[in-house]
Amino acid sequence: MKQLERPTRLAPGARVAVVAPSGPVPAERLRAGLDLLRGWGLDPVAAAHVLDRHGQFGYLAGTDADRAEDLQRAWCDPSVDAVLCARGGYGAQRMADLLDWEAMRAAGPKVFVGFSDITALHEAFATRLGLVTLHGPMAAGIDFIGSGRARDHLHATLFTPEQVQRISTDGKPLVPGRARGTTLGGCLSLLAADLGTPHARRSAAGGLLCLEDTGEETYRLDRYLTQLLRAGWLDEVRGVLLGSWQDCDPYDSLRPMLADRLAPLGVPVLEGAGFGHCPDALTVPFGMAAELDADAGTLTLEEPALR
């Protein structure tokens, strides 16, 4: 698995577009997020349809066509330096095929941030644009608005990425050891749902796979992992990092299943790595060559995530 192209870091005055590829965005949270971005010296611009709600399906932030248009317009606007997702939810898969990937590739690299349902777009940006992306807090997310630690880590990743080239977690080894590979992953249920689609990579071979999820029972998480295993998607993966499992079954009951499914891979597995749906979530760059040290609880990037 090759390392992907790194976008350019941000600087004060950079224009950032906030889009809603998935679920509807609460207006008050968007205002709070935009204010925080302005406090960083950025020039945030909300996309035209960011506060829309689909007339029939209330779990979508507007129509598929409008959500796709917002993302593509922002990405292809030469004045925009970064595209930040407002929130997750559901809907990214519905609009991914409406994007003009050739036009987006021609627009060149820029920073892209999001997580949860945005996992589908992380995969698409990797396979269609060959681009490093950031799995991190979203502009209207409670994690971004309510957690100084999450904001600080995202801020450092965006502005001074060499300061967070070594990501230290409070995690512990589920399976000890060290491994080198290229970071990828996201929300487990989305990775399973993405199998066989035009934007999904064929496997995680050579990768350091980051996994997390929210609101899922243990048997469903078992099913997603088993699907990935049976499809051969986890063949030759180099290591696994497990993030948060917020609102899933208690971790004491979830942990044995994770060990049962992942330990036979024979690679290091770090649990409690502190990214995903959790307070103080860390930002993890995807598409970067890195070393996982499960015993030390660290992920060390070979170079800063942004140029």
Sequence and secondary structure as in RCSB ss.txt:
>XXXX:A:sequence
MKQLERPTRLAPGARVAVVAPSGPVPAERLRAGLDLLRGWGLDPVAAAHVLDRHGQFGYLAGTDADRAEDLQRAW
CDPSVDAVLCARGGYGAQRMADLLDWEAMRAAGPKVFVGFSDITALHEAFATRLGLVTLHGPMAAGIDFIGSGRA
RDHLHATLFTPEQVQRISTDGKPLVPGRARGTTLGGCLSLLAADLGTPHARRSAAGGLLCLEDTGEETYRLDRYL
TQLLRAGWLDEVRGVLLGSWQDCDPYDSLRPMLADRLAPLGVPVLEGAGFGHCPDALTVPFGMAAELDADAGTLT
LEEPALR
>XXXX:A:secstr
    B      TT EEEEE SSS   HHHHHHHHHHHHHTT EEEE TTTT   SS TTSSS HHHHHHHHHHHH
H TT  EEEE   SS HHHHHTTS HHHHHHT   EEEE GGGHHHHHHHHHHH B EEE   TT HHHHH HHH
HHHHHHHHH GGGGSEEE S EEEE  EEEEEEEEEEHHHHHHHTTSTTS S  TTEEEEEE SS  HHHHHHHH
HHHHHTTTTTT  EEEE   TTSS HHHHHHHHHHHHGGG S EEE    SSSTT   EEES EEEEETTTTEEE
ESS S  
